[in-house]
Amino acid sequence: MNPFTRLRRSLCRKPPNPMMYTNCRKRLRSRKSSNLCVICLIALIPHTDGCSQVISINAHEEVCTITENAETCTYNEATVITLQPLQQETCLAIKDRSNKLVAVVSLKVDNIQFRCQKNAEFFTRDHKLVSESIHRCYLAGSCVENACENTSPSDQLKEFSHTANNSPGYTFCSQSCGCITCEGCFFCQPSCLFYRIYALPTSHTIYTIFNCPSWETIVTAEVTIRQEDSAITNTLQLYPGQTTTWNNLRFSLIGTIVPQLPISSSTFMETDMGISIIKPAHKGQLATHSAGQLQCSTKQHAEQFKCIFASKACTCTHGLREASCLCSPGDMEELMKASPLPLVSKSFIILSREAPAPRYHSTVEAVKDRQSQI
């Protein structure tokens, strides 16, 4: 027994006026339906047999037209439906004013996706931090009076190499020894130990660091309309604020219940090869040992390696004539190995390969507002 017949037997009662439309139905060979409008929000519902929930809709506004031997009626009704969070099928039993079952509409949601609305924080590169130092006696080269006090991190000194001066970095000066025992310095005033830490690219890969301030809901739903001698099914994708039309049906996603998953506030790192979830990193926060250690404001700046990094990314010790620095590693590729997409959990699946932005699937409860015309 098909669902339509089963529902008709269970739902239809004797009409209050048995004579209503009696003559008309004897003359008609068929009763057609059209213009079903459903506004819905749906959750993950896998395949099940039969209806887990049946809602009856009795039409009170009915407009019928007769063409040749067929009667077409339009019903205008509205109801609110809460789809069960048990991943089951919901059926709508549409009945006319005489309580006769006209059609059964079954709704089954295949999945619900949340697509990331990307917000790029910054760009970065694989890099290494190196240091260069040089000692100058008092009044030799750049070691003039008050040289260390007047040295700024952005200074380019002639004592440094071209690479050091033209790479992103910081310049420092520390006072050192004096007199003849200090590399044969003539003056006994303190000499200058100049040193610079700077970044060098180690690959051509550009990494985009982004987050997802919002997620667009995409519902994939299977809709079936069953009548006395026919059934038709289609799979539709529904988007908030947009209307999807199929076979005289109109669907509009009017609201969502978005699960509050920590994953939705994650930070992502992207290359041409894929996307990974990383530890939080934000623009302007030059945290060492993280993706935010070296930041480039635009992709073009990243290509040109016009970037900045944390001045405290290196810890330096000063000898009399040389500075020795220990720096944080800048292997961004290594950071992507921890949590690459797709990522599967018992409560969600995060994908990336099918789209330029991540999507995650999750189980949620849904509420549906429905208007119908058949």
N, C-alpha and C positions, 0 to 999 in steps of 0.2 A: 504494500500500500504506500503510495507516494505521500510526501509531507502535506501536500495540499489537501488530499482526501482525508488524511488522518486528522488534520486540524479542523477541517470542515465538520467532521463528525463530532469532534470534541467541543467545538466552539459554537456551532450554529444551534439556535433554539427556534422554537416555533415562532414565526413572526407575529407581531401584535395584530396585524390585519392581513389574513390569508388571501384576501381578494386583491391586494395591492399589486399592480403590474401583472396580474395573472394573464389577461388577454394579450398583453404586449409580449410576454415571454414565450407564449405559444407561437407567436408569429415570427420570432427572431431566431436565426440560426446561430448567431454568435453575439458575444458581448465583449467589446474591445476595451482596452484600458490605455491610458496615456498620461504623460506629464506628472510623474512622481517626483516630488522634491524632498530630499532628505538633507538635513543639516546635522553634521555629526562630528563627534570627537571619539576616537576609538583607541583601544589598547591592544597589546600583543595577544592574539587569540589563535591557537593552532587548530588543526583539523579535529573536529568532533562529529559524531553521528547524532543527528537529531538536535532539537532546539533545547537549550538549557533554560531559556526564558522566553515566554510568549506574551506579547502585549497585544491586546485587541483595540482596534480603533473603529468606532462607529461613526459613519459619516452623517452629518446633520445638514450640510450644504451640498446639494446634488444638482447638477445641471446635465441633462441628457439630450442628445441629438440623435435622430434616426436617419441613416443614409441607406437606401435600398433595404436590405434585410438585416442590417447590423445596427446595434445601438451602442453609442459611445457616451459614457458618463464620466463626469469630472467631479471629484470629491475634494473638498478643502477642509482639512482638519489639522490640528497641531497637538503635539504631546511631548513630554520630556521623558527621555529614557536613560537610565543609568546602566551601562553595560557592565556585566559582572567581571570582577578581576580574576575569574577562574579560567580564563582562556577558553571560553565556550561560545557557541553560536547563539545569536539572539534573533528571534523571529517576530515579525509584525503581521498580525492577522487583520486585514482590511475588510470591513464589512459595510454593506450599504444600510439605508434606513430601515429596511425590512429585516435586518440582522442576517442577511445572506452573505456568506464568505465570498468576496470578490477576488482577492489575491493574497498570497503570502510572500512577504519580503524577508529574506534571511540575510543577516549581516555577519560576516566573519572577517576579522582583521588578521592579515598574515603577519604584519609586523608594524612597529612604529619606530621611526628613525628621528634622530635629532642632529641636524647638520650645523656644523660650526660656522658662525659668522666671524671670520678672521679679523684680528687686530694685530698687525705687526708691531712688535715692541722695538726691535732693532735687528741688525745683521751682525754676523761675526765670521771669523776665519780660524782655521788651524794656524797656530803660531807658537813661537818660542820666545821667551824673554831672556835677553843676554845683557851683559854689562861690559863697559869699556872704561878704563881709568888711566890717568896720567898725572905724574907729579911735576910741579914746577916750583923752582926756588922763588923767593921774594923778588919782585920786579922782573921776573923772567916770563915772557909770553903774556898770558892773561892773568898772571898772579900779581895784580897791582894792589895798591893799598885798599883795604876793606873789600877785597875781591869776593871772599866767601859770603860776607854779609849782603853783598849786592847781587849775588848769583841767583837767578830765578829758574824754576824747573823747565821753562821753555827756551832757555838760552842755547844757542848753537855756538860752540867754541872752536876756534881754529885748531886747537890741539886734538880734537876728535876726528875720526874718519868721516868720509862723506856718507857712508852708510849709517853711522850712528847719528849724525846730524839730521839726516833726511828721513829717518824712520820715526814712528810714534814713540815718544819716550819722555824721560825726565832727566834733567841735569842737576847735579848736586856738587857742593864744594865743602871740604873739611880741612881745617887747619892742621898742619903737620909740623915736622921738626925744622930746625934752622941751623945756621953755622956750617963750618967746614965738614963736620962729621955727617952732615945730612946731604949726601950725594955731592959734596964739595960746594955747597951753597956759600956765596961770598957774604951775604947778609945773615945776621942772626935772627932777624924777624921771622915769624912763623911762615913756612912755605905753604903751598896750596896743593891739596889732593883733589883734583877734579875727577868726577866719575859720572857716567850716564847709563841708565838702564833703558833699553828700547826693545821693541817687538819686531820680529821678522816673520813673514808668512812661511808656512811649511807645506802648503798645498794651494791649489787653485779653487777648492770647493768653497762655496758661499752658503752659509747657514742662515736661515730665517728663524728668528725666535718670535713666536706669536702666542696669543691666548684667544679665548672664545668668550667675549662678554655676553653673548647671547647664542641660543641654539634655535634654528628653524625646525619646526615640527613637520615631518612628512609621514603621512599615514598611508599604508598600502592595505586596501580593503577588498574583499571579495563580496560582491553583491549578487544575489539571485532573486529573480521574480518568478514565482510559480502561480500559474492559473490552472483552470480545469484541465486543459489538454496541452499545456506548453510550459516550458521552463527555459530561462535564459540567464546566463552568468557572465560576469565580466570582472576583471581586476582593475581597480582604479587607484591612483595616487592623489591624495588630498593634501592641500597646503592651506595654512591659515589665511583667511581673508580672500581666498580665491575660490571660484566656482568651477567645478568639473562637471561636464555634461556628457551623458551617454544614454542613448536610446530613450529620449524624453525624460530622463532623470537628471536632476540637478543636485550636486553635493557641495556643501560649503563647510569647511572646518572652522568652527566658531570659537573654540577654546581648547585649552589643554591643561592637564595636570602634569607638570614636569617633575620627574623624580629628583629629589635633592641628593644627587650623588657627588661625592668629592671630586670625581673624575672630571666633572663638567667645568671645574675651575682650574684645571691643570694648565701647565705651561708646555708648549710643544716646540720641537726643533725640526725644521724641514730642509731637505735638499732635493735635488732632482731624483734621487734614488729612493726617497721615502720620508716618513714622518715618525718621530719618536716622542714619548713623554719624558720630560726631564724635570729636575728640581726647579722650583720657582726662580725666575730671573726677570727683572724688570728694567726698563729704560732708566739710565742714570744711576742705577745701583751696581757699581763696579765691584761685585763680590768675587774674591779670589776662589780658586778651585770650583768654579761654576761656569755656566755658559755666558754669564754676564761679565766675566773678567775683562774681555776685550769687546768693545761695542763700536759699531759703525752705524751712523744715522740713516744712511740710504744704501741701496744695493750698489749704486755707482761708487759711493765712497768705499764700500767693501771691496769692489773690484780694484780700486786704486789704493787700497790699504790706507785710507785716511781715517784712522780709528783712534780710539782712546782706550786706556786700560788703567787699572787701579795703581796708584803710585806705591801702595803698600804691597804690591804683588811680589816684591822681592825684599828679602832681608839681607842687608849688607853689613859686613864688618870691615873696619878700616885698619890697614897696616900703615907704616910710615910712608910707603911709596906706592901702595896698591890697595884697591878695594876689592873685596871678594863677596859676591852676591849669590844667594840661593833663592831661586824664583819658582813661582807656582807654574805647573805644566799648563800648556794650552792646547791639548789634544781634544778638539771638539768631537771628532769622529768616535772617540772612546765613549763619550757621554751618550751617544745615540745607541749604543749597544745594549744598554740596560733595559729599556722598555720600548722596543720598536712596535709599530702597528703592523698588522691587526693585533689587538690585545683582547683576550677572552677572559671573562670572569663569570661567576654564577649569576650575577645580576645585570651584566651588560656585555656588549661586544662593541669594540671600537674599530672602525675600518678606515682605510685611507686610500687604497689603491684605485678604487673606482671613481674617485672625485678629487678635486684639488684641495678639499678641506676635509677634516675628519668628520665621521659620522658615528654616533653610537646608538645601539639598539637597547631598549630597556623595557621592562614590564611595568605598566602603569594602569591605574583605574581610569575610567572615562565616563563622561556625562554627555548625553546627546539630546539636542533639541530637534524635533522633527515636525515638518509640515509635509503633508502628502496630498497628491492629486493623482487619481487613477481614472 
